[in-house]
Amino acid sequence: MAIMLRVNPTRMELTRLKKRLAIARRGHKLLKDKQDELMKKFLDLVKRNKELREKVEGMLMKVHENFLIARAVMSSESLEGALMFPKQSISLDVSSQNVMSVSVPVFNYNLSSTYESDIYPYGFASTSGELDAAIGTLSEALPFMLELAQMEKSSQLLAQEIERTRRRVNALEYVLIPQLTETIKYITMKLEENERGNLVRLMKVKDMMIEEARKSAHSR
């Protein structure tokens, strides 16, 4: 049984609590709908996040394998010298978008280089094909890595909002609405009891008046 609110059992208080209960029920429905929609968005993000993670991990595994082979066939000095002066630079622009009142990040990047199609910061005479493959795969993986970072952060923020919304829904469903319902029931019973008591007193007064009138008539 829910704990009742401490209020005076009056008609004014009853009217106020009924309005408050109606608002609480409407708020509960809105929050429940929001929670369901957040869960739908979250599950879509998790599905896409899983696909991206598998893709990125597969690409990075290939990069790692190619780098290991490149290290085996090239000297450390040659490998470090080949990668010392990159031809491309990247700038990242972070904005946000609103998803069900949650501000999630949006990553946009720009690549700048002397030659747009040239991603290799070295000549091919003294390097191995495996190093070329590693650099090429890294270049291909970059957009997916940024999208993965965006998806993971968005999933984290949505999960936090889902938890906050769930607590509010539970507070309304299991605490406030039962309290208001029990308190309204209590006040209604009290008012009905008072009305019955007043009715009984009125009937007694009426009987006393009738008895007084009868006695007066007999005395005449």
N, C-alpha and C positions, 0 to 999 in steps of 0.2 A: 504494500500500500504506500502511495506517495505521501510525503510529508506536506501538510497543508501550509499555506502562507498565513502569517499572522495579520489578520485584518479584522475590522469591525463588521459584523454581519448586518449590513444595511443594504437597502435597495440601490443606493447610489454606488456603493462598493461593488455590488453584484453586476450592475451595468458596466462599470469600468473594467471589471475582470472578464466579462463576456467579450468586450471589444478587444482586450489584450489577448484573449485566447484565439479570437478570429485572426488577429495579426500574426500570432505565433504559428498557427496552422498554415497560413498563407506563406509565411517565411520559410517554414519547414519544407513545403512543397517546392518552392523556388530553389532552396539549397539542395534538395534531393535531386532535382532536375539538373542543377549545375554539377553536382557530384557525378551523376551518370554520364553527362557530356564530357566532363574532364577525364573520366575513366576511358571513354571511347577514344578521345584524342591521345591519351597516354599509351593505350595499347597499340594504336597506329604508330606512334613514335618508337615504342619498344620494338615493334616488328621491323621497322625501317632501320633502327639502330643495330639490331642483330645482323641484318643483311650487310650493312656497311662495315660492321666490325669484322665479319668473316672475310669480306672482300679486302679490306685494308690489311688485316693480318696475313692473308695469303700473299698480297703484293709485297709486304715488308719481309716476309719469309724469303721470297725470291731475291729481294735486294740483299738480304743478309748472306744468302748462299753465294750470290755473285761477288759480293765484297770479299768473302772468305777466299774464293778462288783467285780473285785479283791480287789479294795480299800474298797468296802462295806463289804466283808467277811473276810478281813485280817486287822490286825492292821497296822498303819502307820510305826511302827518300823520294823515289819516283812517284809513289802513290800520294804522299803528302804534298809534293810539289804540284802534282796534277790538280789537286783539289784546293790549292791555297788561294787562288784568285777567281772567284765565281764570276760568270758573265751576266748573271741575272740577279735582280733584287726583287723582293716582294714587299708590298705594303698591304696591310690588313685594315679594313674599315669595319667597325663593329657598330651595328644599329640594333634596333629592337622592334618587335611586333607584338600586338596584343592577342593572346589566345585565351579566351574565357577569363578575362580580367587578370591574366598572368603575363607579365612582360618577359618574353623569351628573346634570346640573342639571335641576331642574323649576321653572319660573317660574309663579307665580300672582299675579294683580294684582287690586286693588280700586279702583274708582272712587268718589269721594265728591264730591257737588255739592249745591247748594241745591235744584235741581230736576233729578231724575235724568234726565229725558228732554230736558233743555235743554243742548245741547252748545255753543251759540253764545254767546260772551262779549260780545255787542253787540246793539244794536237793529238792525232791518232797514231803517230809514229812510235811513240814510246809507251803506249798504254795497251792494256789487253781488252779484248772484246767483252769480257765479263764485267769490267768496270763501266764500259759503255752501257751494257744492259742494266746495271744497277742504277746508274744515273737516269736512264730513260724510264725505268719503272718508278723511281722516286718522283720524277716529274709527273707521271701519270697518276700516282697515288695522292699527290698533294690536294687536289680538289676533294677527293673522297675523305681524306683525313680532316680537312676543315669542316666538311659537312657532318662527319662523325662527331667532332667536338661540339658542333652546334646542336646536334640531336641529343647528345648525352647531357649537356647542360639544360636543354629544354625539358628533357625527361625528368631530371632532378628537380627543377622548379615546379613542374606539374605535379610530381609526387608530393612535394611539400604542400602545395595548395590543396591537393586531394585530402591529405591528412588534416589540414586545418578545417576544411569543409566538413569532413567526416565527424570531427569533434563537435562542430556547431550543430550538425544534424542530430547527433546523439544527445547533446545537451537539451535540444528542443524536444526530441521524441521521448526521452526517458526521464527528464527532470522537469523542465518548465511546463510542458503541456499537461503531464499528469498532475503536477502541483495545482495548476489553474483549474483543471477539471474537478479535482477533489475539493478545492476551496469553494468553487461555485456550487457544487453539490451540498457542501456543508452549509453555506449561507442560505441556499434555497430551502433546506430542511429547517433551519432556524427560523426563517421568515414564515414558513408554513406553520411551524409550531407556535410561533407568536400569534399568528392569525387565529389558530384554533383556540389558544388561550383567551384571546380577546373576545372571540365568539362565545365561549363558555361564560365569561364574565358578563357579557351583554345579556345572555339568556338568563343568568342568575338575577341580574338587576331587573330584567323584565318580569321574572317570576315574583320578585320581591314587590315590585310596583303593583302587579295584579293582586297579590295577597293583601297589600295595604289598602287597595281600592275595595276589595271584598270586605275587609274588616270595617272600613268606613261605612260601607252600605249596610252592614248588619247593625252597626251601632246606631244608625238612624231609625 
